[in-house]
Amino acid sequence: MENMQAVNNFVAAYLKKKGFKEAEQLLEDLQNKDSTPIDFHSDPQLAKFIHHFSQSEDDVAQYQDGYRKLRSWAYSSLDLYKHELLRVLYPVFIHSFMDLVAKGHLQEARAFFNAFREDHELMHSRDLQKLEGVLSQSHLEEMEFARSLWQSKVNIKICQYSYDLLLQYLHKTQSTAMLGVINEHINFQVSSGQPTSMSDDAEVVTLIGSFQDAANQINQKEIHWGLLEDSLEERLEKAGGLLSDSEKTEGENRDGDVDETKKRLVEGGKQGASTKKLKKDKAVNATAKSARPEANTTSAAPQVKPELTLPVMPTEVEQSILEDLRNRVQLSSVTLPSVGFYTLLNTHNGLNCSSISHDGSLVAGGFSDSSLKVWDMAKLGQQAGSSILQGENDSTSSERVGPNGGKRSYTLFQGHSGPVYSATFSPLGDFILSSSADTTIRLWSTKLNANLVCYKGHNYPVWDVQFSPVGHYFASSSHDRTARIWSMDRIQPLRIMAGHLSDVDCVQWHANCNYIATGSSDKTVRLWDVQSGECVRIFIGHRSMILSLAMSPDGRYMASGDEDGTIMMWDLSSGRCVTPLMGHTSCVWTLAFSCEGSLLASGSADCTVKLWDVTTSTKVPRNEEKSGNPNRLRSLKTLPTKSSPVYSLRFSRRNLLFAAGVLSKNV
């Protein structure tokens, strides 16, 4: 009898909530006339519906109220534990939203999503944009991103006291919905001692479950990260190794023409100061004999056989490269490189990308008007008064082609029908590749100043293209979520690498040409075997899209930079993050290892170039790892520009660092 009365009361409340006044009045009249409650249980289907609706109404309210109270409690916690407790909110938020969608409460799910999304916009804006498209139960199965989140758990590192506080709160408030979400979708790794630092946020929240299990299985595959047999470095070692410091100094002077031109192009044109700095660096280098054993890391790398048929290098080119290697400056934490910055002016926000040749003599820029422009530093140095790179729309420049047929300071390559997003020089500088929004890749000759081939294969804009270290082969990445490997003599791709859940934004070759790495908007980096086309490593840890990649010269480590300004150093053999390098405040657009692998240079939209100590970054003491000490920031030096975001970096074979960017008035 009591149960039937409860059902009657619920039906009355339901009719009132939905605004069915006539039905509510009729039910009340019936109850008043007959003191015996209406037996809804006589109809099994109706009873089942009422029970289901009662349960679902309670669920919706529990999700809304439970999350609101959990959020309020976390924000009002002690500062010492607050940042750990706040990490729980985002996983609870997205899984509460998906739970509501899965149970069919689409309007309530949308209201819940819109009510609390602002809390997570700063850190997870791209994820929220994708989840915004989840409008039905079927989307949870059909959308790869939503399905991977739905089927996975989130792994959160938390100290014992924070964990106890959270459990006490959940039991005290009897928040069953929140407790269910946390129990089903979050796995806590509880540690003793003090809370982890806020700088470790990139490491403490990771995805586990079906996706992580698949990643772990893939990361068990064997890879060979060493250098190629009979490489130029090996030949140089056999022939007598590096030159003495005095000989190196003499060899450096041969770079004088290019270097002086480079110095004239440094922002502000401070030629005298730059030259003094160069001499000072040479003097420091001459006294840095102790740094040599630390810097020469490539000799310890194992040797591997090439999986690709490598092109034959002309003898004169090989001799030239060997001479550069003999004259290479050995860099270390106490011997930093000389840096030259190429600044492009008056581009009017038209520059999308830039690239520098291996010797720093050529600089390329890809523009939104579908053009590719290449500047020859030797010719610029010969032109009197040409102390800056002229931009595409500089009407005052006497160097560009105009109606009067005057000369211009660059070589113009036209052929694309959309914005040019990437450009890369071949190792010898005789070819340049460009990729565009028109879905094509074009090969240009810097000697003939002409387009040679147009490669078609991608279905959407091609974000990045990179020549292999030996030339001839190149890799591309696209909005179509694939990366492709090509050779110069074939118009169709040799391999297609598919597996990323979103755009493949950047691509980089391994030093031995047997692997390529790809960075994606799905916040993962993947390593692919060139011969089989299989994914052999998945690197998980970034909190935003990956924009840049770099491989260490010995092939053991990889660096990746993301949209938030975080750089992560990865060990290829284990697939684990060695250390995060934090210091940039905006997107990391470019990364480059020095030739012996002791330094990493990073360029960012925050208008700085940073130099990092790779040697100590890859050898973090265990006690420091456990304590979460933020002293892992191995930044050696920060080189600010006046107002130029850094588009590209390149270490020459003699270990001079070249950088390029555009003067921006909006920074």
C-alpha positions in Angstrom: 0.0 0.0 0.0 2.8 2.4 0.9 4.6 1.6 -2.4 1.4 2.4 -4.4 1.0 5.7 -2.5 4.7 6.6 -3.3 4.0 5.9 -7.0 0.9 8.0 -6.9 2.9 10.9 -5.4 5.6 10.5 -8.0 3.1 10.6 -10.9 1.5 13.7 -9.4 4.9 15.4 -9.2 5.7 14.4 -12.7 2.5 15.8 -14.1 3.0 19.0 -12.2 6.6 19.3 -13.5 5.6 18.8 -17.1 2.7 21.2 -16.9 -0.1 18.7 -17.5 -2.5 20.7 -15.3 -5.7 18.9 -16.4 -4.2 15.4 -15.9 -2.9 16.5 -12.5 -6.3 17.8 -11.5 -8.0 14.6 -12.7 -5.6 12.4 -10.8 -6.2 14.5 -7.6 -9.9 14.2 -8.0 -9.7 10.5 -8.5 -7.6 10.2 -5.3 -10.0 12.3 -3.3 -13.1 10.3 -4.4 -11.5 7.0 -3.7 -9.2 6.7 -0.7 -7.6 3.6 -2.2 -4.5 4.5 -4.3 -4.6 3.8 -8.0 -2.8 0.4 -8.7 -0.4 1.3 -11.4 1.3 -2.1 -10.9 -1.5 -3.9 -12.7 0.0 -2.7 -15.9 3.6 -4.1 -16.0 4.7 -1.9 -18.9 3.5 1.2 -17.1 5.2 0.2 -13.9 8.4 -0.4 -15.8 8.3 3.0 -17.4 7.5 4.8 -14.1 10.4 3.0 -12.4 12.8 3.8 -15.2 11.7 7.4 -15.3 12.0 7.8 -11.5 15.5 6.4 -11.6 16.6 8.6 -14.6 15.2 11.8 -13.1 17.2 11.1 -9.9 20.3 10.4 -12.1 20.1 13.7 -13.9 19.8 15.6 -10.7 22.6 13.7 -9.1 25.0 14.5 -11.9 24.2 18.2 -11.9 24.2 18.7 -8.1 27.0 16.2 -7.5 29.4 17.9 -9.9 28.5 21.4 -8.7 29.1 20.4 -5.1 32.4 18.6 -5.9 33.6 21.6 -7.9 32.8 24.0 -5.1 34.5 21.8 -2.5 37.6 21.4 -4.6 38.0 25.1 -5.2 37.6 25.8 -1.5 40.2 23.3 -0.4 43.6 24.2 1.1 46.0 25.6 -1.4 48.5 22.9 -0.7 46.1 20.2 -2.0 43.9 22.2 -4.2 45.8 21.7 -7.5 45.7 17.9 -7.0 42.0 17.9 -6.3 41.2 20.1 -9.2 42.7 17.5 -11.5 39.8 15.3 -10.8 37.2 17.7 -12.1 37.9 17.5 -15.8 37.7 13.7 -16.0 34.5 13.7 -13.9 33.1 16.5 -16.1 33.6 14.7 -19.4 32.4 11.3 -18.2 29.4 12.8 -16.5 28.5 14.4 -19.7 29.0 11.2 -21.7 27.1 9.2 -19.1 24.1 11.5 -19.5 24.3 11.2 -23.3 24.6 7.4 -23.1 21.4 7.3 -20.9 19.5 9.4 -23.5 19.2 12.6 -21.5 20.5 14.7 -24.4 19.0 18.1 -23.4 20.2 17.7 -19.8 23.6 16.6 -21.0 23.9 19.7 -23.2 22.8 22.0 -20.3 25.4 20.3 -18.0 28.1 20.7 -20.7 27.4 24.4 -21.3 27.1 25.1 -17.5 30.6 24.0 -16.6 32.7 24.0 -19.8 34.3 27.4 -19.0 36.2 25.8 -16.1 38.1 23.7 -18.6 38.4 26.0 -21.7 41.9 27.1 -20.9 43.5 23.6 -20.8 41.2 21.5 -22.9 39.6 23.8 -25.5 40.2 21.5 -28.4 38.8 18.5 -26.6 35.7 20.4 -25.7 35.2 21.5 -29.3 35.2 17.8 -30.3 32.9 16.7 -27.5 30.5 19.5 -28.4 29.7 17.5 -31.5 28.4 14.5 -29.4 24.7 14.9 -29.9 23.4 11.4 -29.6 24.1 8.0 -28.1 25.4 6.7 -31.5 28.0 9.4 -31.6 29.7 7.8 -28.6 30.4 4.8 -30.8 30.9 6.5 -34.2 33.3 9.3 -33.2 36.8 8.0 -32.6 37.8 10.6 -30.1 34.6 10.2 -28.0 34.9 6.4 -28.2 38.5 6.4 -27.0 37.6 8.6 -24.0 34.5 6.6 -23.2 36.3 3.3 -23.2 39.3 4.5 -21.3 40.2 5.3 -17.8 42.1 8.4 -16.7 45.2 7.8 -14.6 45.8 10.5 -12.0 48.8 10.8 -9.6 47.8 12.1 -6.2 49.2 12.1 -2.7 47.7 10.0 0.1 46.3 12.9 2.0 44.5 14.4 -1.0 43.1 11.0 -1.8 41.8 10.6 1.8 40.2 14.0 1.6 38.4 13.1 -1.6 37.1 9.8 -0.3 35.9 11.5 3.0 34.0 14.1 1.0 32.3 11.5 -1.3 31.2 9.4 1.6 30.1 12.3 3.7 27.9 13.8 0.9 26.7 10.4 -0.3 27.3 11.6 -3.9 26.6 8.2 -5.5 26.7 9.6 -9.1 30.1 11.2 -8.6 31.4 8.2 -6.8 30.2 5.9 -9.6 32.0 8.1 -12.3 35.2 8.3 -10.3 35.2 4.5 -9.6 34.5 3.6 -13.2 36.6 6.1 -15.1 39.5 7.2 -12.9 42.4 5.2 -11.6 44.4 6.9 -8.8 48.1 6.3 -8.3 48.5 7.3 -4.7 51.9 8.3 -3.4 53.2 9.0 0.0 54.7 12.3 1.0 54.0 15.8 -0.2 51.6 16.7 -3.1 53.1 16.7 -6.6 54.1 20.1 -7.9 51.9 22.1 -10.3 54.6 21.9 -13.0 54.1 18.1 -13.2 50.5 18.5 -14.4 51.5 17.2 -17.9 52.6 13.9 -16.4 50.1 13.2 -13.6 47.0 13.0 -15.8 47.2 10.3 -18.5 44.8 8.1 -20.4 44.7 4.4 -19.6 42.3 1.7 -20.6 41.8 0.2 -24.1 43.8 3.0 -25.8 46.6 2.9 -23.3 46.6 -0.9 -23.3 47.0 -0.8 -27.1 49.8 1.8 -26.8 51.6 -0.3 -24.2 51.4 -3.3 -26.5 52.7 -1.3 -29.5 55.5 0.0 -27.3 56.7 -3.5 -26.7 57.9 -3.8 -30.3 61.6 -3.8 -30.9 63.1 -0.8 -32.6 66.7 -0.1 -33.7 67.5 3.5 -32.9 71.2 3.5 -33.8 73.0 5.2 -36.7 73.5 3.8 -40.2 76.5 1.7 -40.9 79.4 3.4 -42.7 78.0 6.9 -41.9 80.0 10.0 -42.5 80.6 10.5 -38.8 82.0 6.9 -38.6 84.3 7.5 -41.6 85.5 10.7 -40.0 86.3 8.9 -36.8 88.3 6.3 -38.7 90.1 8.9 -40.7 91.4 10.6 -37.6 88.5 12.3 -35.9 87.9 15.9 -35.2 90.4 18.7 -35.7 92.2 20.4 -32.8 90.7 23.5 -31.4 93.1 25.8 -33.2 92.4 24.1 -36.5 88.6 24.4 -35.8 89.0 28.1 -35.2 90.7 28.5 -38.6 88.0 26.4 -40.2 85.3 28.6 -38.7 86.7 31.6 -40.4 85.7 30.0 -43.7 82.1 30.5 -42.6 82.9 34.2 -42.4 81.0 35.4 -45.5 77.8 33.7 -44.6 78.2 34.5 -41.0 78.8 38.2 -41.5 75.8 38.4 -43.8 73.8 36.6 -41.0 74.9 39.1 -38.5 73.8 42.0 -40.6 70.3 40.4 -40.7 70.0 40.1 -36.9 67.2 42.3 -35.5 68.4 45.8 -34.9 71.4 45.3 -37.2 74.0 45.3 -34.4 76.8 44.1 -36.5 79.6 45.2 -34.2 78.2 43.6 -31.1 77.4 40.4 -32.9 80.9 40.1 -34.3 82.3 40.6 -30.8 80.0 37.9 -29.5 81.1 35.5 -32.2 84.8 36.1 -31.3 84.0 35.7 -27.6 82.2 32.3 -28.4 85.3 31.2 -30.3 87.5 32.1 -27.4 85.3 30.2 -25.0 85.3 27.2 -27.4 89.1 27.1 -27.5 89.1 26.6 -23.7 86.4 24.1 -23.6 88.4 20.9 -24.2 86.8 19.2 -21.2 83.5 19.4 -22.9 84.5 17.3 -25.8 84.0 13.8 -24.3 80.6 14.8 -23.0 79.5 16.2 -26.3 80.5 13.4 -28.6 77.6 11.1 -28.0 77.0 9.9 -31.6 80.0 7.6 -31.5 78.4 5.5 -28.7 75.3 4.8 -30.8 74.8 1.2 -32.2 74.9 0.6 -35.9 72.0 -0.5 -38.0 71.4 -1.4 -41.6 69.3 0.8 -43.8 65.8 -0.4 -44.8 65.6 2.0 -47.7 67.8 2.0 -50.8 70.0 5.0 -50.1 71.1 7.4 -52.8 74.8 7.6 -53.8 76.4 10.8 -52.7 78.8 12.6 -55.1 82.4 12.5 -54.0 82.9 16.3 -54.0 79.8 16.7 -51.9 80.9 14.0 -49.5 84.3 15.7 -49.2 82.6 19.1 -48.5 80.5 17.6 -45.7 83.5 15.8 -44.2 85.4 19.1 -44.1 82.4 20.7 -42.3 82.4 17.9 -39.8 86.1 18.3 -39.1 85.6 21.9 -38.4 82.6 21.4 -36.2 82.5 23.3 -33.0 81.9 21.1 -30.0 79.1 22.5 -28.0 78.2 21.8 -24.3 76.5 23.5 -21.4 79.5 25.8 -21.0 80.1 26.3 -24.8 77.0 27.7 -26.3 76.6 28.2 -30.1 76.8 31.4 -32.1 73.3 32.4 -33.2 72.2 34.3 -36.3 68.6 35.4 -36.7 67.0 36.1 -40.1 64.1 38.6 -39.7 61.6 39.0 -42.5 59.9 42.4 -42.6 56.7 43.8 -44.1 55.1 40.4 -44.7 51.7 41.8 -43.5 50.8 38.5 -41.7 51.3 36.6 -45.0 54.2 34.4 -43.9 53.1 30.9 -42.8 56.4 29.0 -42.6 60.1 29.4 -43.1 63.0 27.0 -43.7 66.8 27.4 -43.6 69.2 25.3 -45.7 71.8 23.1 -43.9 74.6 25.7 -44.3 72.4 28.7 -43.6 73.0 30.2 -47.0 69.4 29.9 -48.2 66.2 31.0 -46.5 62.7 30.1 -47.8 59.3 31.5 -46.8 55.9 30.1 -47.6 53.1 32.7 -48.0 49.3 32.8 -47.8 49.2 34.1 -51.4 50.4 30.6 -52.5 53.9 31.8 -53.3 57.2 30.4 -52.1 60.2 32.8 -51.9 63.9 31.9 -51.4 66.6 34.4 -50.4 70.2 33.7 -51.1 72.3 35.1 -48.3 75.5 35.3 -50.5 73.7 37.6 -53.0 72.1 39.7 -50.3 75.6 40.2 -48.7 76.9 41.5 -52.0 74.1 44.1 -52.4 75.1 47.4 -51.0 72.7 48.7 -48.4 70.7 45.5 -48.3 70.8 45.0 -44.6 67.4 43.4 -44.2 65.2 40.8 -45.9 62.6 42.6 -48.0 59.0 41.3 -47.5 56.6 40.6 -50.3 54.6 43.8 -50.0 57.4 46.3 -49.4 56.5 48.9 -52.0 59.6 51.0 -51.1 62.0 48.2 -51.9 64.2 48.8 -55.0 65.2 45.2 -55.0 61.8 43.6 -56.0 60.5 43.3 -59.5 58.2 46.2 -60.4 56.8 47.9 -63.5 60.3 49.3 -64.1 61.8 45.8 -64.3 64.1 46.3 -61.3 65.8 43.5 -59.5 64.4 41.7 -56.4 66.1 40.3 -53.4 64.5 36.8 -53.6 63.6 34.1 -56.1 59.9 33.7 -56.5 58.4 30.2 -57.0 54.8 30.1 -58.1 52.6 27.1 -58.8 50.5 26.3 -55.7 46.8 27.3 -55.7 46.5 27.7 -51.9 48.5 28.9 -48.9 52.0 27.3 -48.5 52.2 25.7 -45.0 55.6 24.1 -45.1 59.0 24.1 -46.9 62.1 22.1 -46.5 65.5 22.1 -48.2 67.3 18.9 -49.4 70.5 18.1 -47.4 72.6 19.5 -50.3 70.4 22.6 -50.8 69.8 21.9 -54.5 66.1 21.1 -54.1 63.2 22.5 -52.0 59.9 20.9 -51.2 56.7 22.9 -50.4 53.3 21.7 -49.2 50.1 23.6 -49.5 46.4 23.9 -48.7 45.8 22.8 -52.3 46.6 19.2 -51.1 49.7 18.9 -53.2 53.5 18.9 -52.6 55.8 20.5 -55.1 59.5 19.9 -55.8 61.5 22.9 -56.9 65.1 23.2 -58.1 67.1 26.0 -56.5 69.6 25.9 -59.4 67.1 26.0 -62.2 64.6 28.1 -60.3 61.8 26.0 -61.6 59.1 23.5 -60.5 60.0 19.9 -61.3 57.2 17.7 -59.9 53.8 18.1 -58.3 53.0 15.2 -56.0 49.3 14.4 -55.5 48.0 11.9 -52.9 46.6 13.7 -49.9 42.9 14.6 -49.8 43.2 17.6 -47.6 45.7 20.4 -46.8 49.2 19.2 -46.2 50.6 20.7 -43.0 54.2 19.6 -43.1 56.8 18.0 -45.4 60.4 17.0 -44.5 63.3 15.7 -46.6 65.1 12.6 -45.2 68.6 13.1 -43.8 70.0 11.5 -47.0 67.7 13.3 -49.4 65.7 11.6 -52.2 63.0 10.4 -49.8 60.6 12.8 -48.0 57.6 12.5 -45.7 54.4 14.6 -45.5 51.6 15.0 -43.0 48.1 16.2 -43.6 44.6 17.2 -42.3 43.4 13.8 -43.7 45.0 12.2 -40.5 47.7 10.4 -42.4 51.4 10.7 -43.0 52.9 9.5 -46.3 56.4 8.6 -47.5 57.5 9.6 -51.0 60.5 9.4 -53.2 61.5 12.1 -55.6 61.3 9.8 -58.6 57.7 8.6 -58.0 54.5 10.6 -58.1 52.6 8.2 -55.8 53.4 7.7 -52.1 55.5 4.6 -51.1 53.8 4.2 -47.7 50.7 5.6 -46.0 50.8 5.8 -42.2 47.2 5.8 -40.8 46.3 5.7 -37.1 46.1 9.2 -35.6 42.7 10.3 -34.5 43.1 13.9 -35.7 45.2 16.1 -38.0 48.9 15.0 -38.4 50.5 18.4 -37.8 54.2 17.7 -38.1 56.6 15.0 -39.3 60.3 14.2 -38.7 62.7 11.6 -39.9 64.9 9.5 -37.6 68.6 9.8 -38.0 68.9 6.4 -39.6 66.0 6.9 -42.1 64.3 3.7 -40.9 61.6 5.5 -39.0 59.5 8.7 -39.1 57.8 10.4 -36.2 54.5 12.2 -36.5 52.9 14.7 -34.1 49.1 15.1 -34.1 46.3 17.3 -32.8 45.1 14.1 -30.9 48.0 15.0 -28.5 50.1 11.9 -29.3 53.3 11.4 -31.1 53.8 8.1 -33.1 56.9 6.5 -34.5 56.4 4.5 -37.7 58.6 1.9 -39.4 59.3 3.1 -42.9 59.6 -0.4 -44.4 56.4 -2.0 -43.0 54.4 1.2 -42.5 53.5 0.0 -38.9 53.3 2.1 -35.8 56.0 0.9 -33.4 55.7 3.6 -30.7 53.0 5.8 -29.3 54.1 8.6 -27.0 51.3 9.9 -24.6 51.7 12.8 -22.3 51.1 16.1 -24.1 48.1 18.2 -23.1 47.6 19.9 -26.4 48.4 19.5 -30.2 52.0 18.8 -31.1 53.5 21.4 -33.4 57.2 20.4 -33.7 59.5 17.4 -33.5 63.3 16.9 -33.5 65.5 13.7 -33.4 68.8 13.6 -31.6 71.8 12.9 -33.8 72.4 9.5 -32.2 68.8 8.5 -32.8 68.1 7.7 -29.2 66.0 10.6 -28.1 63.2 12.6 -29.6 61.9 16.1 -28.6 58.3 17.3 -29.2 56.8 20.7 -28.6 53.2 21.5 -28.2 50.7 24.4 -28.4 50.9 25.1 -24.7 54.7 25.7 -24.8 55.7 22.4 -23.2 58.6 20.4 -24.7 58.9 16.7 -23.8 62.0 14.6 -24.2 61.3 10.9 -25.1 63.4 7.8 -25.0 62.6 5.9 -28.2 63.6 2.5 -26.9 61.2 2.6 -23.9 58.6 5.0 -25.2 58.7 6.9 -22.0 59.1 10.6 -21.3 62.6 11.3 -19.9 61.8 14.8 -18.8 59.4 17.7 -19.7 61.2 21.0 -20.5 59.0 23.9 -19.4 59.7 27.6 -19.9 58.0 28.8 -23.1 54.7 30.7 -22.6 53.3 30.0 -26.1 53.4 27.6 -29.0 56.7 25.8 -29.7 56.9 26.0 -33.4 60.4 24.6 -34.0 63.0 22.4 -32.4 66.6 21.5 -33.4 69.4 19.4 -31.8 73.0 20.4 -32.1 75.1 18.2 -34.3 76.7 16.2 -31.4 73.4 16.1 -29.5 74.4 17.9 -26.3 72.1 20.9 -26.8 68.5 21.4 -27.9 67.3 24.7 -29.3 63.6 25.6 -29.3 61.8 28.5 -31.0 58.4 29.8 -29.9 55.6 32.2 -30.6 56.6 33.9 -27.4 59.5 35.5 -29.4 62.3 33.6 -27.7 64.9 31.0 -28.6 65.8 28.8 -25.7 68.8 26.5 -25.3 68.5 23.3 -23.2 71.1 21.0 -21.8 70.2 17.6 -23.2 73.0 15.8 -21.3 71.6 16.5 -17.9 68.0 16.5 -19.0 68.3 12.8 -20.0 70.1 11.9 -16.8 67.6 12.9 -14.1 68.5 11.5 -10.6 66.0 9.0 -9.3 65.5 10.9 -6.0 64.6 14.0 -8.1 62.1 12.0 -10.1 60.4 10.8 -6.9 60.3 14.2 -5.2 58.9 15.9 -8.3 61.6 18.6 -8.1 60.9 21.4 -10.6 64.7 21.8 -11.1 64.4 19.6 -14.2 64.1 22.8 -16.2 67.4 22.5 -18.0 67.3 25.8 -19.7 70.8 27.2 -20.3 69.9 30.4 -22.0 67.0 32.4 -23.2 67.6 34.6 -26.3 64.7 37.1 -26.8 63.9 38.8 -30.1 62.6 42.3 -30.2 59.1 41.2 -31.5 59.7 38.2 -33.8 58.0 34.8 -33.2 60.5 32.1 -34.1 59.4 30.1 -37.2 62.4 27.8 -37.8 65.8 26.8 -36.4 68.7 25.0 -38.0 72.1 23.9 -36.7 74.6 24.0 -39.5 77.1 21.1 -39.8 79.6 23.3 -38.1 77.2 23.9 -35.2 76.2 27.5 -35.9 72.6 28.0 -35.0 70.4 29.8 -37.5 66.9 31.1 -36.8 64.2 32.8 -38.8 61.1 34.7 -37.9 58.9 37.6 -39.0 58.7 41.0 -37.3 55.2 41.1 -35.7 53.6 44.3 -34.5 50.8 42.3 -32.8 53.1 40.6 -30.3 
